[in-house]
Amino acid sequence: MDLLLFLSFCLLSYRGALGQLDLIANQTVEVKYGNDATIPCKLSRDEYSNQTMKWLYVKNGRHIIYPSGPEGDSFEVSELKKRVSVVHNFVLVISKTSVQDEAVFICEMETSSGVSLEYSVKLLVYKAPEHPEIKLKQDSILVTNDTTEIAECSSKNGYPSPTITWYKNNTPLRNGENNVIVRSQMIKESSGLVSVSSSLSMPVQQSDSDAFFHCEVSYQLLENIHMMESEKANFTTQYVNKKLILFKKTPTGPVKEGDTVELRCQGDGNPQPEITFNKVDQEDKTYDGSTLILENVKREASGGYYCLGFDINSDDPNIELRADIELHVHFLDTPSLSQESPAIAELGSDFSILCKANGSAKINFQWKKDDTVIANDPSLDLKNVDYNMSGMYMCVAELLDVPGLSVHKELQIIVKGKPEVSVSPGFLQVQNGDEVNVMCRAQGYPKPRISWSDSGNAENEEEDDYGVTSNRTVLVTFDLIRWGINCTAVNSFGTDMKIILLEEIPDIITSTLISTGTVPETTTSTDINADEQTKEGSHGVVIVAVIVCILLLAILGAVLYFLYKKGRIPCGRSGKQDITTPGEKDKIVVEMKPDSPAEESVLLPGPQEKKPPGDQGEKYMDLRN
């Protein structure tokens, strides 16, 4: 608010200095530069007769513009003649106002009785200046305690005269504060408009390289204060380099072989000094520039590096600045194994192999098989080796402190020993004449030879590093159903055999299952030893058959006897007599004792039959005749 009052005072003072505002007027009219001005006359003409009216203006004296009276109306010759007119109620209109039109206009009336009246109107003209422009004196300024001219600001063609204020980072700069010097200049153009300019001088500090400067022009327009800001400007500061800084820009983490390394050297001043690079043990090789790039680095690139610089702004340009850095390139060689691949391990033995590697830091070892970690140690120890331990192994070595630095080496382990046979399926339900597909797999080293007990056709036989697989189509015979299908594998260490058991499905069961759609699927049993399988299979079949036959005969005999006693089966003997009294046949109960043969059944009296006195014992009848 204080700033606005100060600016208003300055603008009014400027008008007073031109001698235009020293008269006190009855009214003030404000108009924008170039617009039409309407100046009223508020004298009452109805109260007087035979009056004479005049418009005149005061500017270096009184000048008549327009007289009107009994003798007629006319425009006096003046600078306003072509741009003025008088309209209803004796209102004076000035078109396309300019700065020169700013004055005090007087409406004067004289009557025949000698009465003279005046009404004065002060006309003020305003024009907004052009947008302010800022121009730096230098794009780069040397830091010094002395006052340095920084920039100039200008704004043209305003009225009344505008004022300029300087800002640094949006903070006003006052003339005389902190060694700030502001010099202003005002130029009056031929049009009467005013152009202003201002220069800013101050000591330059190193922090000014991050500062932004701008100027603001303030002007009055229709009793209001307006402001316009220039664009913001920034300059770089120059200051002496006191030291160099050498650092590794990339990679951000540890350096490993194969990386691209960027070393950068820079000073703490501006502009940067001229810089060269050297390696400590290669003084004869010099690299120019502030950046040194080492591509696909090897371990030999490890060592000390330094950069040198000279500052041309220093009081002594011969002073040498230096910075050093130590570069460490990590490496990890491909592992070596205590045995070459493929390694042979004997079946049932213990097997160990050691993995070694050379690296620049502590190494972590892992053993993997099929992407699964099986050991976290340089040594791979296998106990009681079997054929499942055959395959490809991998020793992985890595530097824990250097992410991404990892190497590996593969090892194939082959288990040596007598064959181990597995068959699929192990059990089949078949009928004579069927064709079945069977498979026999034999593991072992040296590779075993496979033979079959049948005369079927071998569809294919495949070999790999760990054994042989034979697929076969077999025609089922009664001999095969009886003895099974034998697969035998032989190598120099011994022989192994497995039997595929076959079970015949009876025709009646087969037809029933087929008609109901419930044919059982083939089941597979686990492999058993060939000798034990043959014995247990034969004994089991015999025992089951005997038990089934005994049960069937016992049930059949009991049913036949029961039907015979009921009279459902006629007797073949003519001398057969009924052993019961008439009418009591249906009361005879047959008792079957489970621990007695079926033919030793007991005839018990009916529930109403009484025993003769003195005969309380049970009577048994021999029914075998």
Secondary structure, 3 states (H helix, E strand, C coil): CHHHHHHHHHHHHHHHHCCCCCCCCCEEEEEECCCCEEECCCCCCCCCCCCEEEEEEECCCEEEEEEEECCEECCCCCCCHHHEEEEHHHEEEECCCCHHHCCEEEEEEECCCCCEEEEEEEEEEEECCCCCEEEECCCEEECEEEEEEEEEEEEEEEECCCEEEEEECCEEECCCHHHCEEEEEEEECCCCCEEEEEEEEEEECHHHHHCCEEEEEEEEECCEEEEEECCCECCEEEECCCCEEEEEEECCCCEECCCCEEEEEEECCECCCEEEEEECCEEEEEEECCEEEECCCCHHHCEEEEEEEECCCCCCCCCEEEEEEEECEECECCCEECCCCCEEEECCCCEEEEEECCECCCEEEEEEECCEEEECCCEEEECCCCHHHCEEEEEEEEECCCCCCEEEEEEEEEEEEEEEEEEECCEEEECCCCEEEEEEEEEEECCCEEEECCCCEEEEEEEECCEEEEEEEEECCHHHHHHCEEEEEEECCEEEEEEEEEEECCHHHHHHHHHHCCCCCCCCCCCCCHHHHHHHHHHHHHHHHHHHHHHHHHHHHHHHHHHHHCCCCCCCCCCCCCCCCCCCHHHCEEECCCCCCHHHCEEECCCCCCCCCCCCCCCCCCCCC
